[in-house]
Amino acid sequence: MSEATRLAVDELLRANREFYRAFASGDFVAMDRVWSDHLEILCMHPGWELLRGRDRVMASWRGILRRPTPVRFRDQVVELLGEVAVVACVEVLPEAELAATNVFVREEGRWRMLHHQAGLIARSIADQDEDDEDDEDDDIRGGGSGGGRMLN
Protein backbone atom coordinates (compact mmCIF):
# COMPACT_ATOMS: atom_id res chain seq x y z
CA MET A 1 0.00 0.00 0.00
CA SER A 2 1.41 3.36 -0.97
CA GLU A 3 2.00 6.05 1.65
CA ALA A 4 -0.73 8.23 0.08
CA THR A 5 -3.23 5.36 0.21
CA ARG A 6 -2.31 4.55 3.81
CA LEU A 7 -2.82 8.20 4.79
CA ALA A 8 -6.18 8.31 2.99
CA VAL A 9 -7.32 5.15 4.80
CA ASP A 10 -6.18 6.57 8.16
CA GLU A 11 -8.11 9.80 7.52
CA LEU A 12 -11.16 7.83 6.42
CA LEU A 13 -11.11 5.65 9.54
CA ARG A 14 -10.77 8.80 11.65
CA ALA A 15 -13.89 10.24 9.97
CA ASN A 16 -15.75 6.99 10.64
CA ARG A 17 -14.69 7.13 14.31
CA GLU A 18 -15.89 10.76 14.52
CA PHE A 19 -19.30 9.66 13.23
CA TYR A 20 -19.63 6.96 15.89
CA ARG A 21 -18.23 9.22 18.63
CA ALA A 22 -20.89 11.84 17.81
CA PHE A 23 -23.55 9.12 17.69
CA ALA A 24 -22.56 7.60 21.06
CA SER A 25 -22.21 10.93 22.85
CA GLY A 26 -25.34 12.56 21.44
CA ASP A 27 -23.25 15.44 20.04
CA PHE A 28 -25.38 16.97 17.30
CA VAL A 29 -22.79 19.63 16.39
CA ALA A 30 -20.13 16.95 15.84
CA MET A 31 -22.63 14.83 13.88
CA ASP A 32 -23.45 17.80 11.66
CA ARG A 33 -19.72 18.34 10.94
CA VAL A 34 -19.32 14.73 9.78
CA TRP A 35 -21.85 15.04 6.93
CA SER A 36 -21.28 16.58 3.49
CA ASP A 37 -22.26 20.22 3.10
CA HIS A 38 -22.24 20.30 -0.69
CA LEU A 39 -23.80 17.07 -1.95
CA GLU A 40 -27.23 15.59 -1.40
CA ILE A 41 -26.89 13.23 1.54
CA LEU A 42 -28.86 10.02 2.16
CA CYS A 43 -29.59 7.99 5.28
CA MET A 44 -31.51 4.82 6.10
CA HIS A 45 -31.88 4.16 9.81
CA PRO A 46 -32.97 0.61 10.73
CA GLY A 47 -36.63 0.19 9.84
CA TRP A 48 -36.92 3.67 8.32
CA GLU A 49 -37.49 4.64 4.73
CA LEU A 50 -34.78 6.47 2.80
CA LEU A 51 -34.15 10.02 3.97
CA ARG A 52 -32.84 12.33 1.26
CA GLY A 53 -31.43 15.81 1.70
CA ARG A 54 -29.55 17.53 4.48
CA ASP A 55 -32.62 18.96 6.22
CA ARG A 56 -34.37 15.58 6.55
CA VAL A 57 -31.23 13.61 7.45
CA MET A 58 -30.05 16.06 10.09
CA ALA A 59 -33.57 16.37 11.56
CA SER A 60 -33.54 12.58 12.02
CA TRP A 61 -30.18 12.73 13.81
CA ARG A 62 -31.35 15.61 15.99
CA GLY A 63 -34.17 13.37 17.25
CA ILE A 64 -32.01 10.26 17.63
CA LEU A 65 -29.24 12.09 19.48
CA ARG A 66 -31.60 13.44 22.13
CA ARG A 67 -31.18 10.04 23.77
CA PRO A 68 -27.58 8.97 23.16
CA THR A 69 -27.02 5.31 22.39
CA PRO A 70 -23.90 3.53 23.66
CA VAL A 71 -23.00 2.40 20.13
CA ARG A 72 -19.65 0.84 19.31
CA PHE A 73 -18.39 -0.50 16.00
CA ARG A 74 -16.13 -3.33 14.88
CA ASP A 75 -14.94 -5.23 11.82
CA GLN A 76 -14.36 -2.25 9.55
CA VAL A 77 -13.75 -2.96 5.88
CA VAL A 78 -12.57 -0.04 3.73
CA GLU A 79 -12.86 0.41 -0.01
CA LEU A 80 -11.23 3.51 -1.51
CA LEU A 81 -12.65 4.59 -4.87
CA GLY A 82 -10.75 7.78 -5.61
CA GLU A 83 -12.64 10.69 -4.03
CA VAL A 84 -15.33 8.34 -2.69
CA ALA A 85 -14.90 5.63 -0.07
CA VAL A 86 -17.02 2.99 1.62
CA VAL A 87 -16.66 1.73 5.18
CA ALA A 88 -18.67 -1.38 6.04
CA CYS A 89 -18.76 -2.38 9.69
CA VAL A 90 -20.83 -3.87 12.46
CA GLU A 91 -22.54 -1.52 14.89
CA VAL A 92 -22.79 -2.96 18.38
CA LEU A 93 -25.78 -1.67 20.36
CA PRO A 94 -26.98 -2.90 23.76
CA GLU A 95 -29.94 -4.72 22.20
CA ALA A 96 -28.64 -5.77 18.78
CA GLU A 97 -25.89 -5.77 16.19
CA LEU A 98 -26.40 -3.93 12.92
CA ALA A 99 -24.63 -4.20 9.59
CA ALA A 100 -23.70 -0.66 8.54
CA THR A 101 -22.46 0.93 5.36
CA ASN A 102 -21.00 4.42 5.51
CA VAL A 103 -20.15 6.19 2.26
CA PHE A 104 -17.77 9.13 2.40
CA VAL A 105 -16.68 11.72 -0.17
CA ARG A 106 -13.61 13.96 -0.18
CA GLU A 107 -14.90 17.47 0.38
CA GLU A 108 -12.62 20.46 0.91
CA GLY A 109 -9.70 18.17 1.73
CA ARG A 110 -11.42 15.89 4.25
CA TRP A 111 -13.72 12.87 4.28
CA ARG A 112 -17.38 13.78 4.81
CA MET A 113 -20.28 11.36 5.06
CA LEU A 114 -22.53 11.09 2.03
CA HIS A 115 -24.66 8.08 3.04
CA HIS A 116 -25.28 5.93 6.11
CA GLN A 117 -27.38 2.78 6.20
CA ALA A 118 -27.74 0.29 9.03
CA GLY A 119 -29.87 -2.81 9.36
CA LEU A 120 -30.37 -5.60 11.85
CA ILE A 121 -28.16 -8.66 11.66
CA ALA A 122 -30.57 -11.50 12.30
CA ARG A 123 -27.97 -14.09 13.26
CA SER A 124 -24.23 -14.25 13.05
CA ILE A 125 -22.47 -17.01 11.12
CA ALA A 126 -20.82 -18.10 14.38
CA ASP A 127 -24.28 -18.58 15.95
CA GLN A 128 -25.37 -20.64 12.95
CA ASP A 129 -22.22 -22.80 13.18
CA GLU A 130 -22.88 -23.41 16.90
CA ASP A 131 -26.50 -24.35 16.15
CA ASP A 132 -25.33 -26.75 13.43
CA GLU A 133 -22.94 -28.39 15.92
CA ASP A 134 -25.80 -28.70 18.46
CA ASP A 135 -27.98 -30.34 15.77
CA GLU A 136 -25.18 -32.83 15.03
CA ASP A 137 -24.87 -33.63 18.76
CA ASP A 138 -28.65 -34.22 18.91
CA ASP A 139 -28.39 -36.59 15.94
CA ILE A 140 -25.58 -38.54 17.61
CA ARG A 141 -27.62 -38.85 20.83
CA GLY A 142 -30.70 -39.85 18.86
CA GLY A 143 -32.59 -36.64 19.68
CA GLY A 144 -32.48 -35.05 16.25
CA SER A 145 -34.69 -35.55 13.25
CA GLY A 146 -31.81 -36.84 11.17
CA GLY A 147 -32.44 -34.18 8.53
CA GLY A 148 -30.64 -30.98 7.71
CA ARG A 149 -31.86 -27.45 8.09
CA MET A 150 -33.85 -26.18 5.08
CA LEU A 151 -32.91 -22.79 3.73
CA ASN A 152 -35.45 -20.65 1.90
C-alpha positions as CSV (number, residue, x, y, z in Angstrom):
1,M,0.0,0.0,0.0
2,S,1.4,3.4,-1.0
3,E,2.0,6.0,1.6
4,A,-0.7,8.2,0.1
5,T,-3.2,5.4,0.2
6,R,-2.3,4.5,3.8
7,L,-2.8,8.2,4.8
8,A,-6.2,8.3,3.0
9,V,-7.3,5.2,4.8
10,D,-6.2,6.6,8.2
11,E,-8.1,9.8,7.5
12,L,-11.2,7.8,6.4
13,L,-11.1,5.7,9.5
14,R,-10.8,8.8,11.7
15,A,-13.9,10.2,10.0
16,N,-15.7,7.0,10.6
17,R,-14.7,7.1,14.3
18,E,-15.9,10.8,14.5
19,F,-19.3,9.7,13.2
20,Y,-19.6,7.0,15.9
21,R,-18.2,9.2,18.6
22,A,-20.9,11.8,17.8
23,F,-23.6,9.1,17.7
24,A,-22.6,7.6,21.1
25,S,-22.2,10.9,22.9
26,G,-25.3,12.6,21.4
27,D,-23.3,15.4,20.0
28,F,-25.4,17.0,17.3
29,V,-22.8,19.6,16.4
30,A,-20.1,17.0,15.8
31,M,-22.6,14.8,13.9
32,D,-23.5,17.8,11.7
33,R,-19.7,18.3,10.9
34,V,-19.3,14.7,9.8
35,W,-21.8,15.0,6.9
36,S,-21.3,16.6,3.5
37,D,-22.3,20.2,3.1
38,H,-22.2,20.3,-0.7
39,L,-23.8,17.1,-1.9
40,E,-27.2,15.6,-1.4
41,I,-26.9,13.2,1.5
42,L,-28.9,10.0,2.2
43,C,-29.6,8.0,5.3
44,M,-31.5,4.8,6.1
45,H,-31.9,4.2,9.8
46,P,-33.0,0.6,10.7
47,G,-36.6,0.2,9.8
48,W,-36.9,3.7,8.3
49,E,-37.5,4.6,4.7
50,L,-34.8,6.5,2.8
51,L,-34.1,10.0,4.0
52,R,-32.8,12.3,1.3
53,G,-31.4,15.8,1.7
54,R,-29.6,17.5,4.5
55,D,-32.6,19.0,6.2
56,R,-34.4,15.6,6.6
57,V,-31.2,13.6,7.5
58,M,-30.1,16.1,10.1
59,A,-33.6,16.4,11.6
60,S,-33.5,12.6,12.0
61,W,-30.2,12.7,13.8
62,R,-31.4,15.6,16.0
63,G,-34.2,13.4,17.2
64,I,-32.0,10.3,17.6
65,L,-29.2,12.1,19.5
66,R,-31.6,13.4,22.1
67,R,-31.2,10.0,23.8
68,P,-27.6,9.0,23.2
69,T,-27.0,5.3,22.4
70,P,-23.9,3.5,23.7
71,V,-23.0,2.4,20.1
72,R,-19.7,0.8,19.3
73,F,-18.4,-0.5,16.0
74,R,-16.1,-3.3,14.9
75,D,-14.9,-5.2,11.8
76,Q,-14.4,-2.2,9.6
77,V,-13.7,-3.0,5.9
78,V,-12.6,0.0,3.7
79,E,-12.9,0.4,0.0
80,L,-11.2,3.5,-1.5
81,L,-12.6,4.6,-4.9
82,G,-10.7,7.8,-5.6
83,E,-12.6,10.7,-4.0
84,V,-15.3,8.3,-2.7
85,A,-14.9,5.6,-0.1
86,V,-17.0,3.0,1.6
87,V,-16.7,1.7,5.2
88,A,-18.7,-1.4,6.0
89,C,-18.8,-2.4,9.7
90,V,-20.8,-3.9,12.5
91,E,-22.5,-1.5,14.9
92,V,-22.8,-3.0,18.4
93,L,-25.8,-1.7,20.4
94,P,-27.0,-2.9,23.8
95,E,-29.9,-4.7,22.2
96,A,-28.6,-5.8,18.8
97,E,-25.9,-5.8,16.2
98,L,-26.4,-3.9,12.9
99,A,-24.6,-4.2,9.6
100,A,-23.7,-0.7,8.5
101,T,-22.5,0.9,5.4
102,N,-21.0,4.4,5.5
103,V,-20.1,6.2,2.3
104,F,-17.8,9.1,2.4
105,V,-16.7,11.7,-0.2
106,R,-13.6,14.0,-0.2
107,E,-14.9,17.5,0.4
108,E,-12.6,20.5,0.9
109,G,-9.7,18.2,1.7
110,R,-11.4,15.9,4.2
111,W,-13.7,12.9,4.3
112,R,-17.4,13.8,4.8
113,M,-20.3,11.4,5.1
114,L,-22.5,11.1,2.0
115,H,-24.7,8.1,3.0
116,H,-25.3,5.9,6.1
117,Q,-27.4,2.8,6.2
118,A,-27.7,0.3,9.0
119,G,-29.9,-2.8,9.4
120,L,-30.4,-5.6,11.8
121,I,-28.2,-8.7,11.7
122,A,-30.6,-11.5,12.3
123,R,-28.0,-14.1,13.3
124,S,-24.2,-14.3,13.1
125,I,-22.5,-17.0,11.1
126,A,-20.8,-18.1,14.4
127,D,-24.3,-18.6,15.9
128,Q,-25.4,-20.6,12.9
129,D,-22.2,-22.8,13.2
130,E,-22.9,-23.4,16.9
131,D,-26.5,-24.4,16.1
132,D,-25.3,-26.8,13.4
133,E,-22.9,-28.4,15.9
134,D,-25.8,-28.7,18.5
135,D,-28.0,-30.3,15.8
136,E,-25.2,-32.8,15.0
137,D,-24.9,-33.6,18.8
138,D,-28.6,-34.2,18.9
139,D,-28.4,-36.6,15.9
140,I,-25.6,-38.5,17.6
141,R,-27.6,-38.8,20.8
142,G,-30.7,-39.9,18.9
143,G,-32.6,-36.6,19.7
144,G,-32.5,-35.0,16.2
145,S,-34.7,-35.5,13.2
146,G,-31.8,-36.8,11.2
147,G,-32.4,-34.2,8.5
148,G,-30.6,-31.0,7.7
149,R,-31.9,-27.4,8.1
150,M,-33.8,-26.2,5.1
151,L,-32.9,-22.8,3.7
152,N,-35.4,-20.7,1.9
